[in-house]
Amino acid sequence: LLYSAVETWMRTQPGSSALKAILYFDEIFGYLPPVANPPSKEPMLRMLKQARAFGVAQVLVTQNPVDIDYKALSNAGTWFIGKLQTDQDKQRLLDGLESAMAGSMDRGEYDRLISSLGKRVFLLHNVHEKQPRIFQTRWAMNYLTGPLTRTQIPRLNALVNASAALEPPMSGADSSARTTREATPKKMRAAADSRPVGDVELGYATRPAIPSGVREFFLPHNMTLPEAFKLAGMEYPETVNRVGILYRPALIAQAQVRFLNRKYDLDYEEHPAALVAEPDRQGIVRWDEHTVPALAVDLLNEEPAPQARFASLEAPLNDDKVIRTLEKDFEDWIYHEVAVNVRANEELAIYAGPEISRAEFRRMCSEAAQSGRADEIDKVEATFDKRMERIEERLAREERELREDESDLANRKMEEWGTHAENVFSLFSKRKRSMRTSLTKRRMTDKAKADVEESLDAIKDFKSDLLELEKELSRALEDVNRKWQDIVEQETEIKVSPYKKDIFIEVFGVGWIPFHIVQVGDDQIELSGCDVHPA
């Protein structure tokens, strides 16, 4: 359809060597295949062969050249070749180039160039240049919305007559009514074809018929006049006359959405709602621009207030097919856009849904961290206790040895002194004593003294080791406390979307919104009569 429309326009243009228009088509897989013949193939091939004569260029993009008809490849005058993932794609591309260049191509050189391409680097081949060129693209950012939704596809028809399709022509009465609304927003906005009642235009006394299969809801008339004036930013006048109640139609929608996730211990419900006062006539709604607080379904009435009047029901609210399409679109919007954030601490495996406050979540994390911290402290202390016990055992053994060495040293000294005394006594007696005995006793005393000193040094080292271990333990405990404090701070948010089976449409159809119509002096003023307002 698109190519036929462009081609029809193209045929009305004179021949030209200057560029008049560019038709850009991304991801052409399936539209121009080498074997099959979908309806798109013929006009695309025809324009590849003929459009340049009218000054119309095409930019066709694909990731896999094997998916393109070879006749299309051979009719392309400019090629931008990027990095290819498979050799099959590369060989198909080289075949097309070779065909287009009528055998003048150095296939091996092109093969080498294409194989050496990096990210964002392209090989440019132009039929008007003999040699290929290598160039690198800049970084670019785009804000493309992505694939069209079901309700957006009809807008493609606007390409034929954009102004007529997007903005339906207004009658004189419609134009006058719109001008009046824009010029005096606080005046009563009656329908252009409303019937006079006394000296006030107040819509229809009969409720407009709703299409078969479309549900109808009446929003509660629960706002007093003083509240309505305050909401409108107006002071309550001294004299005000009630004229009546006017119901205006809107598109009303609300769903019950349940978010279930066992991993995150999530079981939560939301009720996204939307109220669209003037939906697009073609049935296009940007739901996120019309959201309202959740409606109390039990407060929606089945019947209007007595003596109320009604504005006319216009497209698309009087079209059951469009309403059903919009209901499906509303469900799709919820599925793709409505989500809840789960607070998470992955390290502690603590998760909290929207119903749990941040303070409560932090408390849960702190309690879990305290338990983990206590367990780790017990392990650290147990490790150090074992090391300390081994040192204390060695210290106690060394202290026993010291006592034994000190006792041995005292005995050796006594023996040495006794031997000295005997040697001195032998000098004055006839009994002679060998000096060798004294030297032996002296040597044994020195050895006993060395043993004592060795034990004292070992005891000193063990006590120093114990002090160092106590410091290490203190540092290790500080590290444990710091670690768990950091873990408590590791808060992230995880976006959880609903499953389609958990989306239930509670309310969808025509919602009648009540308005107060009052007379203030010479002015008729329309004020909201409901505490739910369209965005």
C-alpha positions in Angstrom: 0.0 0.0 0.0 2.8 2.4 0.9 4.8 1.7 -2.2 1.7 1.9 -4.4 0.9 5.3 -2.9 4.4 6.6 -3.5 4.5 5.2 -7.0 1.2 6.8 -7.9 2.6 10.1 -6.7 5.8 9.5 -8.5 4.1 8.9 -11.9 2.6 12.4 -11.7 6.1 14.0 -11.5 8.3 15.0 -14.5 11.6 13.3 -15.1 14.4 14.7 -13.0 18.1 14.1 -12.3 17.8 15.9 -8.9 16.8 14.2 -5.7 13.2 14.9 -4.8 12.3 12.3 -2.2 13.9 9.4 -0.2 11.9 6.3 0.7 13.5 4.7 3.7 12.6 1.1 4.6 14.4 -0.7 7.5 14.4 -4.5 8.0 13.0 -5.5 4.6 13.2 -9.2 5.4 10.2 -10.9 3.9 9.2 -8.0 1.6 11.7 -8.6 -1.1 12.7 -12.3 -0.9 14.7 -14.2 -3.6 12.1 -16.9 -4.1 8.7 -16.1 -2.9 6.5 -13.3 -4.5 4.7 -11.4 -1.8 2.5 -8.4 -3.0 5.3 -6.0 -1.9 7.9 -7.5 -4.2 6.7 -6.3 -7.6 6.3 -2.5 -6.7 9.6 -2.6 -4.9 11.5 -4.1 -7.8 9.7 -1.7 -10.2 10.7 1.3 -8.2 14.3 0.1 -7.9 14.5 0.0 -11.7 12.5 3.2 -12.5 12.3 5.5 -9.6 15.7 7.2 -10.1 14.4 8.7 -13.4 11.8 10.7 -11.3 14.3 11.8 -8.7 13.1 9.3 -6.1 15.7 7.4 -4.1 15.3 4.3 -1.9 17.3 3.3 1.2 16.7 -0.4 1.9 18.2 -2.0 5.0 18.7 -5.6 6.0 21.1 -7.6 8.2 21.2 -10.6 5.9 21.8 -10.1 2.1 20.7 -13.7 1.4 17.2 -12.6 2.1 17.1 -10.1 -0.8 16.3 -10.9 -4.5 19.5 -10.7 -6.6 17.7 -8.5 -9.1 17.2 -5.9 -6.3 20.9 -6.1 -5.4 22.0 -5.6 -9.0 19.8 -2.5 -9.3 21.2 -0.8 -6.2 23.6 2.0 -7.2 25.1 2.7 -3.8 26.0 0.1 -1.3 26.8 0.6 2.4 28.3 -2.7 3.6 28.8 -3.3 7.3 30.1 -6.2 9.4 28.5 -9.5 8.3 28.0 -12.4 10.7 28.1 -15.3 8.2 30.3 -16.2 5.2 27.1 -17.0 3.3 25.9 -13.4 3.6 29.3 -12.2 2.5 29.4 -14.5 -0.6 25.9 -13.5 -1.6 26.8 -9.8 -1.3 30.0 -10.4 -3.4 27.9 -12.2 -6.0 25.6 -9.2 -6.3 28.4 -6.7 -6.4 30.2 -8.7 -9.1 27.0 -8.8 -11.2 26.4 -5.1 -10.8 30.0 -4.3 -11.7 29.9 -6.5 -14.8 33.0 -8.5 -13.9 35.3 -5.5 -13.2 35.4 -6.2 -9.5 38.4 -7.6 -7.7 36.5 -10.1 -5.7 39.4 -11.0 -3.5 40.1 -7.4 -2.5 36.4 -6.8 -1.7 36.4 -10.0 0.3 39.4 -8.9 2.3 37.9 -5.4 2.9 34.5 -6.7 4.1 36.1 -9.3 6.4 38.2 -6.6 8.1 35.3 -4.3 8.9 34.8 -3.4 12.6 31.9 -2.0 14.5 30.3 1.1 13.0 32.7 0.9 10.1 31.3 0.6 6.5 32.5 -0.1 3.0 31.0 2.3 0.5 30.6 1.1 -3.1 29.2 3.6 -5.6 28.7 2.8 -9.3 30.1 6.2 -10.2 33.4 5.5 -8.4 36.0 3.0 -9.4 37.4 2.3 -5.9 35.5 1.5 -2.7 35.9 3.7 0.3 36.0 2.8 4.0 34.3 5.2 6.5 33.2 5.2 10.1 29.8 6.5 11.4 29.3 9.0 14.2 27.5 8.0 17.3 23.8 8.7 16.9 20.7 8.6 19.1 17.1 8.2 18.0 13.8 8.3 19.8 11.9 5.8 17.6 8.7 4.5 19.2 9.1 1.0 17.9 6.4 -1.2 16.2 3.0 0.2 15.6 0.0 -0.9 17.8 -3.1 -2.3 16.3 -4.9 1.0 16.7 -2.1 3.0 15.1 -2.1 1.1 11.9 -5.2 2.9 10.4 -3.3 6.1 10.6 -1.2 4.9 7.6 -4.3 5.7 5.5 -3.7 9.3 6.3 -0.8 9.2 3.8 -3.4 9.5 1.1 -5.1 12.6 2.5 -3.4 13.5 5.7 -5.3 16.7 6.6 -8.7 15.1 6.0 -7.8 12.0 7.9 -6.2 13.6 10.9 -8.5 16.6 11.3 -12.1 16.0 10.1 -13.7 19.0 8.5 -16.1 20.9 10.8 -19.5 22.2 10.0 -20.2 25.8 10.7 -21.9 25.0 13.9 -19.1 22.8 15.1 -16.5 25.6 14.2 -18.5 28.1 16.0 -18.9 25.9 19.1 -15.1 25.2 19.1 -14.3 28.9 18.8 -16.6 29.7 21.7 -15.0 27.0 23.9 -11.5 28.2 23.2 -12.4 31.9 23.7 -14.4 31.4 27.0 -13.3 28.2 28.7 -15.5 28.9 31.7 -18.7 29.3 29.8 -21.0 26.4 29.5 -19.9 24.0 26.7 -23.1 22.7 25.1 -23.2 20.5 22.1 -23.5 22.3 18.8 -26.8 20.6 18.0 -28.3 20.8 21.5 -31.9 21.8 22.0 -32.9 25.0 23.9 -34.6 24.5 27.2 -36.0 27.8 28.4 -33.2 30.4 27.8 -30.4 27.8 28.3 -28.9 25.3 25.9 -28.6 22.2 27.9 -28.2 19.2 25.6 -30.8 16.4 25.2 -33.5 15.4 27.6 -33.3 11.9 26.1 -30.2 9.7 26.8 -28.3 8.9 23.6 -28.4 5.2 22.6 -25.3 3.3 23.4 -24.0 0.8 20.7 -24.9 -2.8 21.4 -22.3 -4.6 23.5 -20.8 -1.4 24.9 -21.1 -1.0 28.7 -22.3 2.3 30.2 -21.4 3.9 33.5 -22.5 7.0 35.4 -19.9 8.6 37.6 -21.2 9.7 41.0 -22.5 13.3 41.3 -20.7 13.8 44.5 -19.3 17.3 44.4 -21.2 20.3 45.9 -21.3 23.7 44.3 -18.9 25.3 46.8 -16.4 22.5 46.1 -16.9 22.8 42.3 -16.2 26.6 42.4 -13.1 26.0 44.6 -11.8 23.3 42.2 -12.3 25.8 39.3 -10.3 28.4 41.2 -13.3 30.7 41.5 -14.8 32.4 44.5 -18.3 31.2 45.4 -20.7 34.0 44.2 -23.3 35.6 46.4 -26.0 34.8 44.0 -26.0 31.6 41.9 -28.9 29.8 40.3 -28.8 26.1 39.6 -29.8 25.4 36.0 -29.4 21.6 36.0 -27.0 18.7 35.5 -25.4 17.9 32.2 -23.8 14.5 31.5 -20.9 14.5 29.1 -19.6 11.2 27.6 -16.1 10.0 28.0 -14.2 6.8 27.5 -13.8 5.1 30.9 -11.4 2.2 31.6 -10.2 0.4 34.6 -8.5 -3.0 35.1 -7.6 -5.2 38.1 -4.0 -6.2 37.7 -2.4 -8.8 39.9 1.3 -9.0 40.2 2.5 -12.5 41.3 6.1 -13.5 41.7 7.2 -16.2 44.1 10.9 -15.3 43.9 10.2 -11.8 45.1 7.5 -12.9 47.5 5.2 -10.5 45.6 1.4 -10.7 45.6 0.1 -7.2 44.9 -2.9 -5.7 43.1 -3.2 -2.4 41.2 -6.2 -0.9 39.5 -5.0 1.3 36.6 -7.7 3.6 35.4 -8.1 6.1 32.6 -10.8 8.7 31.7 -10.6 10.1 28.2 -12.9 13.1 27.8 -12.4 13.6 24.0 -10.9 10.5 22.5 -9.5 10.7 19.0 -12.2 10.0 16.3 -10.1 7.4 14.7 -9.7 5.5 18.0 -6.2 6.4 19.0 -5.6 6.9 22.7 -2.3 7.5 24.6 -3.4 5.9 27.8 -0.6 7.3 29.9 -1.8 10.8 29.2 -5.3 10.1 30.6 -4.7 8.1 33.8 -6.8 8.9 36.9 -6.8 7.4 40.4 -8.5 4.1 40.8 -12.3 4.3 40.7 -14.5 2.7 43.3 -16.5 0.4 41.0 -19.3 0.1 43.5 -19.8 3.9 43.3 -20.4 3.8 39.6 -24.1 4.1 38.9 -26.3 2.3 36.4 -28.7 5.2 36.1 -28.3 9.0 35.8 -29.4 11.6 38.2 -33.1 12.6 37.9 -33.9 15.4 35.4 -30.4 15.3 34.0 -29.6 16.3 30.4 -27.1 14.7 28.0 -24.6 15.9 25.5 -24.5 14.2 22.2 -22.6 10.9 21.8 -20.0 11.3 19.0 -17.3 9.1 17.4 -15.6 7.0 18.5 -17.9 6.4 21.5 -20.8 5.5 19.2 -18.8 2.8 17.3 -18.9 -0.6 19.0 -16.0 -1.9 16.8 -13.7 0.9 17.8 -14.7 0.5 21.5 -13.7 -3.2 21.4 -10.4 -2.3 19.6 -9.7 0.3 22.3 -10.5 -2.2 25.1 -7.9 -4.6 23.6 -5.4 -1.7 23.2 -6.0 -0.7 26.9 -5.2 -4.3 27.9 -2.0 -4.2 25.7 -1.0 -0.9 27.2 -1.3 -2.4 30.7 0.7 -5.5 29.7 3.6 -3.4 28.2 3.6 -0.3 30.3 2.1 -0.9 33.8 4.5 -2.4 36.2 5.5 -2.3 39.9 8.9 -1.8 41.4 10.1 -4.3 43.9 12.7 -3.1 46.4 15.5 -5.7 46.4 18.6 -6.6 48.3 20.0 -9.4 46.3 22.8 -10.2 48.7 20.4 -10.7 51.5 17.6 -12.2 49.3 15.2 -9.6 50.8 12.4 -8.3 48.5 9.5 -5.9 49.2 6.6 -5.0 47.1 4.9 -1.5 46.8 2.8 -2.2 49.9 6.0 -2.3 52.1 7.5 1.1 53.0 11.1 1.9 52.5 11.6 2.2 56.3 10.1 -1.3 56.8 12.3 -2.7 54.0 15.4 -1.2 55.6 14.3 -2.8 58.9 13.9 -6.2 57.2 17.4 -5.8 55.7 18.9 -4.8 59.0 17.4 -7.8 60.8 18.7 -10.2 58.1 22.1 -8.6 58.1 22.3 -8.9 61.9 21.7 -12.6 61.7 24.3 -13.0 58.9 26.7 -10.7 60.8 26.3 -12.7 64.0 27.0 -16.0 62.2 30.1 -14.6 60.5 31.4 -13.1 63.8 31.0 -16.5 65.4 33.1 -18.1 62.6 35.8 -15.4 62.9 35.9 -15.6 66.7 36.0 -19.4 66.5 39.0 -19.3 64.1 40.9 -16.8 66.3 40.0 -18.8 69.4 41.6 -21.9 68.0 44.8 -19.9 67.1 44.8 -18.3 70.6 44.3 -21.7 72.3 47.3 -23.1 70.5 49.5 -20.2 71.5 48.2 -20.3 75.1 49.0 -24.0 75.3 52.5 -23.3 74.1 52.8 -20.4 76.6 51.6 -22.6 79.5 54.1 -25.4 78.4 56.9 -22.8 78.2 56.0 -21.4 81.6 56.2 -24.9 83.1 59.6 -25.4 81.4 60.7 -22.0 82.8 59.8 -23.1 86.3 61.7 -26.4 85.8 64.7 -24.5 84.3 64.7 -22.0 87.2 64.7 -24.9 89.7 67.4 -26.7 87.8 69.4 -23.5 87.7 69.1 -23.0 91.4 70.2 -26.6 92.0 73.2 -26.2 89.7 74.3 -23.0 91.5 74.1 -24.8 94.8 76.1 -27.7 93.5 78.6 -25.2 91.9 79.0 -23.3 95.2 79.5 -26.6 97.1 82.2 -27.8 94.7 84.0 -24.4 95.0 83.8 -24.8 98.8 85.3 -28.3 98.7 88.1 -27.1 96.4 89.0 -24.3 98.8 88.9 -26.7 101.7 91.1 -29.2 99.9 93.8 -26.6 99.7 94.2 -26.8 103.4 93.8 -30.5 103.8 95.8 -33.5 102.7 93.0 -34.6 100.4 93.5 -33.2 96.9 90.5 -32.5 94.6 90.4 -32.3 90.8 89.6 -28.9 89.3 87.9 -30.7 86.4 84.8 -31.2 88.6 84.5 -27.5 89.2 84.6 -26.8 85.5 81.9 -29.3 84.8 79.6 -27.9 87.4 80.2 -24.4 86.0 79.3 -25.6 82.5 76.1 -27.3 83.7 75.1 -24.1 85.5 75.6 -22.0 82.4 73.5 -24.4 80.4 70.7 -24.2 83.0 70.9 -20.4 82.9 70.7 -20.5 79.0 67.6 -22.7 79.3 65.9 -20.2 81.6 66.7 -17.3 79.3 65.4 -19.2 76.3 62.1 -19.9 78.1 61.8 -16.3 79.0 62.3 -15.2 75.4 59.7 -17.8 74.2 57.2 -16.6 76.8 57.7 -13.0 75.7 57.2 -14.0 72.0 54.0 -16.0 72.8 52.5 -13.1 74.8 53.4 -10.7 71.9 51.7 -13.2 69.5 48.6 -13.1 71.7 48.4 -9.3 71.7 48.8 -9.3 67.9 46.1 -11.9 67.5 43.8 -9.8 69.6 44.5 -6.8 67.3 43.9 -8.9 64.2 40.6 -10.1 65.8 39.5 -6.6 66.4 40.3 -5.6 62.8 38.5 -8.7 61.4 35.4 -7.8 63.5 35.5 -4.3 62.2 35.7 -5.6 58.6 32.8 -7.9 59.2 30.7 -5.0 60.7 31.6 -2.8 57.7 30.9 -5.5 55.2 27.4 -6.1 56.5 26.7 -2.4 56.8 27.6 -2.1 53.1 25.3 -5.0 52.3 22.4 -3.4 54.0 22.9 -0.3 51.8 22.8 -2.4 48.6 19.2 -1.5 47.7 18.0 -1.8 44.1 14.6 -1.8 42.4 13.3 -4.5 40.1 10.6 -3.8 37.6 7.9 -6.5 37.5 5.3 -6.6 34.8 2.1 -8.5 34.9 1.2 -11.6 33.0 -1.7 -11.2 30.5 -3.7 -13.9 32.4 -3.5 -11.6 35.5 -5.2 -8.6 33.8 -8.9 -8.4 34.3 -10.9 -5.5 32.7 -13.3 -4.3 35.4 -14.7 -1.2 33.7 -14.6 -0.3 30.0 -17.1 1.7 27.9 -18.9 5.0 27.9 -18.6 6.9 31.2 -21.0 9.8 31.7 -19.4 12.6 33.7 -21.8 14.9 35.6 -21.4 18.7 35.4 -23.2 21.5 37.3 -24.8 24.1 35.0 -25.3 27.3 37.0 -26.3 30.9 36.1 -24.0 33.6 37.6 -25.3 37.0 36.5 -25.5 36.9 32.7 -23.0 34.0 32.4 -23.9 30.3 32.3 -21.0 28.3 33.8 -20.2 24.6 33.6 -18.5 23.2 36.7 -17.4 19.6 37.5 -19.9 17.7 39.6 -17.6 14.6 40.2 -14.4 14.3 42.1 -12.9 12.2 39.2 -11.6 14.4 36.4 -10.1 13.6 33.0 -6.4 14.3 32.7 
